[in-house]
Amino acid sequence: MQSDILDLDRFDRAILTTLAEDGRVSITELARRIGLSKSPTQARLRRLEELGAIRGYRAILDPIRLGLDHVAFVEVRLTDTREEALAAFNAGVARIPEVEQAHLIAGNFDYLLKVRTTDMRAYRQVLADRISTLPYIASTSTYVAMQAVKEIGLCDVN
């Protein structure tokens, strides 16, 4: 087992599962659901936050209702995959707000990006003006999503 993996008991896992489903649950309700009193629940929650098991709380927005229903997945091939090149690419891609996710891939290409925009025209502009100008880009291939079947997955901590 890796040293950075947390040793969680059933109460910790119950806290994480409950918060993953409802991040706005009150401490009182959280304590009731996991079967502890309020004080130990608060202490466990604080500990999980301090240890980094909980990285933050956020609202889940509906991108379609916000007019951001165009999703493209972009395969990126780099000209150089040494650490310096990867770090430069990572820093650049992190500054592009339309890129929702960026993953370093083991395979026939180097990165897979998830890019969300309003429409194809906006995507083409992001590709031309931002993604294609990132350091060490050799080529890109785009795949446009027709429908999201599953987008939000809860971390299974059981």
N, C-alpha and C positions, 0 to 999 in steps of 0.2 A: 504494500500500500504506500502511496506517495505521502511524503511528510506534510504537504500543503492541503491534503484532503482532511476535512474536519470530521471528528468523531461525534456523531449526533445520536442522541437517544430518541425514543419515541415521542417525547414531548417537543423536542426541537423540530423533529420532522413534521409533527402536527402543526406547529406554529408556521413553518415554512409553507406547508400545503395550504393552510387556511389563508395566509396572506397572499399567496400566489393567485388564489381564487377571488379574494376580496381584500384589497390593500387598504380599504377604508374602515375595516372592522374596528370597533372600539376595543380597548384593552379588556374591559369588563366582559364583552362578548367573546373575545379571543380566549380569555381564561376559562369561560364557561364551556366553550367548544372543545378545548384540549383537556379539560378536567383538572385544572390547577386553580389556586387562588390568584388574585390579581397581582400581588407583590412578586411571587416567583415567576409569573408570566412576564411581568415587566423586566425583571432581571435577565431572564433568558432572552427576551427580545433585544435588549440592549447589548448583550453578549454576542448574539448573532449578527447584529449590525457592526459591532466593533471588530469582529473576526472577518467581516467581509462576506458572510453568507448572504446577507441582504445588502445589496449595493445601492438601493434607493427605492423610492416610491414614485409612481407616475400615473398620469391619466392615459387610458388607451383611447386614442382618437380614431374616428372612422374616416379613413382616407377617401372613401368614395363620396361621403357627404361633404367633404372638404374640397372636392374637385381634383383629387390626386389619384385617379383610378388607372393611370397608365404605369404598368410595371414592366421593366425590362431586366433580364439577367444578362450580364456582360462577361464573357470570357476574356481575360486579359493575358497576353503573353508579353513577357519582358525581354529586353535585350541582354540583361544581366541579372543573375539571381544571387549574387554575393550579398552578404549582410548589409553593406552600405547601400546597395541599390534597393533592397527590400525596405530598409528603414526610410529612405527618401520617398519611395512610392507610398508606404504606409502613412507618412506624415502628410503627403499631398492629398491622398484620397480621404483622409480624415477631415479635411477642410471643405469637402464638397457636400453640402447639406442634402442634396438629392440622392446621395448614396446612403441607403439605409443600412446595408450590410456589406462587408468586404471580408472575404475569406481567402487565405493562402491555401492553395490546393496542391495535393500530390497527384499529378496526372499529366495530361497532354497540354495543359495550359497552367499558368501560374496563380491567377486570382479569379474568383467568381464574385462579381458585384451585383447587388440588388439595387436598382435605381428606380425611384418613384417620381413621376412628373405628372403634369396635367394632361398631356397628350403627346403624340408623336413629334410634333414640331418642337415642343419644349425638350423632349428627350434628345432629338438630333442636335439641338443647341448645346445641351449639357455634354453630350458626347464630343462634339467638335471643339467647344471652347474650354472645357474643363478636363474631361477624362483623357482625351487624346493628347493633351498637352502635359500630362503627368510625366515625371521623369522615368526614363528607361522603358517606355511603351514601345513594343515592337508591332503588335497588332491587337485588334479586338474583334469579337464576334458577338452579335446581339441576338437574344431570343426574347420575344415579346410574350408575356403571359396573357392568356385568354381569360382565365378565371382563377381566382384564389380558392383552392379547395380547403386548405387549412393554413392559417397564417400565424396564429398565436398559440404556442404550445406552453403548457405549464410544466415546469421542471418537476419531474417525478422524484420525490425525495423518500419514497417508501421503500 
